[in-house]
Amino acid sequence: MANNNEKMSREEAGRKGGETTAKNHDKEFYQEIGQKGGEATSENHDKEFYQEIGKKGGEATSDSHGKEFYQEIGEKGGEARGNQRDDSDDGKMSREEAGRKGGEKSRR
């Protein structure tokens, strides 16, 4: 929406610019600029930077989601893991082995 001087607000200009860019570029364009941005960020920041933003993201998620959210994603993860084949050649622990190790640790 234009203000009283018939000038476009920054918000409106940004929205229109984003819409125009989206019309002129495809998915690959955005993937490429995202990759370049990620590479530049990784060159400019260390492990601690990523740990800190990960911690902040986890805290924000925790603050904005309740117990039900975590129950739901835990259930989905369990179902996905349960649907995976148990291949000892893939380097992953089978459910049977994980249960055995967990039981042994609990006994100690």
C-alpha positions in Angstrom: 0.0 0.0 0.0 1.4 3.5 -0.9 1.8 6.1 1.8 0.5 9.7 1.7 3.3 10.8 -0.7 2.3 8.2 -3.3 5.6 6.5 -2.6 5.8 2.7 -2.1 6.7 1.5 1.4 9.8 -0.6 1.9 7.7 -3.5 2.7 5.7 -3.2 -0.5 8.8 -2.6 -2.6 10.4 -5.7 -1.1 7.3 -7.8 -1.7 7.0 -6.7 -5.3 10.7 -7.2 -5.9 10.5 -10.7 -4.4 7.5 -11.5 -6.6 9.3 -10.3 -9.7 12.4 -12.3 -8.9 10.3 -15.4 -8.3 8.6 -15.0 -11.7 12.0 -14.7 -13.5 13.9 -17.5 -11.8 13.4 -21.2 -11.2 14.1 -23.6 -8.4 17.7 -24.2 -9.5 18.5 -20.5 -9.2 17.4 -20.4 -5.6 19.3 -23.7 -4.9 22.4 -22.2 -6.4 22.3 -18.9 -4.4 21.5 -20.8 -1.3 24.5 -23.1 -1.8 26.7 -20.1 -2.4 25.4 -18.4 0.7 25.9 -21.5 2.8 29.5 -21.9 1.5 30.3 -18.3 2.3 28.8 -18.6 5.7 30.8 -21.7 6.5 34.0 -20.0 5.4 33.3 -17.1 7.7 32.2 -18.9 10.8 33.5 -21.7 13.0 32.1 -24.7 14.9 31.0 -22.5 17.8 28.9 -20.3 15.6 26.9 -23.3 14.4 26.6 -24.7 17.9 25.2 -21.4 19.1 22.6 -21.0 16.3 21.6 -24.6 16.7 21.1 -24.1 20.4 19.1 -20.9 19.8 17.0 -22.8 17.2 16.3 -25.6 19.6 15.3 -23.3 22.3 13.0 -21.4 20.0 11.4 -24.6 18.9 11.0 -25.7 22.5 9.4 -22.4 23.4 6.9 -22.5 20.5 5.9 -26.2 20.7 4.3 -28.3 23.4 4.6 -31.8 24.6 2.3 -33.1 21.8 4.6 -31.8 19.1 7.5 -33.8 20.5 5.3 -36.9 20.9 4.2 -36.7 17.3 7.6 -36.3 15.8 9.0 -39.0 18.1 6.2 -41.4 16.9 6.9 -40.5 13.3 10.6 -41.1 13.7 9.9 -44.4 15.4 7.6 -45.5 12.6 10.1 -44.5 10.0 12.9 -46.4 11.8 10.6 -49.4 12.2 9.9 -49.4 8.4 13.6 -49.5 7.6 15.2 -52.9 6.6 17.6 -54.4 9.1 20.8 -54.7 7.0 23.9 -55.5 9.0 26.0 -54.4 6.0 24.8 -50.7 6.1 26.8 -49.9 9.2 23.6 -49.3 11.3 22.7 -51.1 14.4 19.6 -53.3 14.2 16.7 -52.7 16.5 17.4 -56.0 18.2 21.1 -55.0 18.9 20.0 -51.6 20.1 17.5 -53.1 22.5 20.1 -55.5 23.8 22.7 -52.8 24.4 20.1 -50.5 26.0 19.0 -53.3 28.3 22.6 -54.1 29.3 23.3 -50.5 30.1 20.1 -50.2 32.1 21.1 -53.2 34.2 24.4 -51.6 35.2 
